[in-house]
Amino acid sequence: MKDTFLTVKELSTYLNIKGKTIYSWVSRAVIPFYRMQGVLRFKKGEIDVWLKSKCKSIEGIFGL
């Protein structure tokens, strides 16, 4: 199965956050991203894995 690439706008809708936050994360290399001919793209599968890894660390804090 091919992995879908998302634009900043699509990712902000998917995550329900502002595009400005995504640009901030990219500038600090917090989120996995690709720059293709100067345009940012995000692999949906990698974003899902990244999100899951962030949730695990939060679960550990609360002992879930």
Residue pairs with C-beta under 8 A, 6 or more apart in sequence:
3 43
3 44
3 45
3 46
4 43
4 44
4 45
5 34
5 41
5 42
5 43
5 44
6 14
6 41
6 42
6 43
6 44
6 47
7 39
7 40
7 41
7 42
8 19
8 22
8 23
8 40
8 42
9 19
11 22
11 42
11 47
12 18
12 19
12 21
12 22
14 44
14 47
15 22
15 47
15 51
22 31
22 40
24 30
25 31
26 33
26 40
31 42
31 47
31 50
32 42
32 43
32 46
32 47
32 50
33 40
33 41
33 42
34 40
34 41
34 42
34 43
35 41
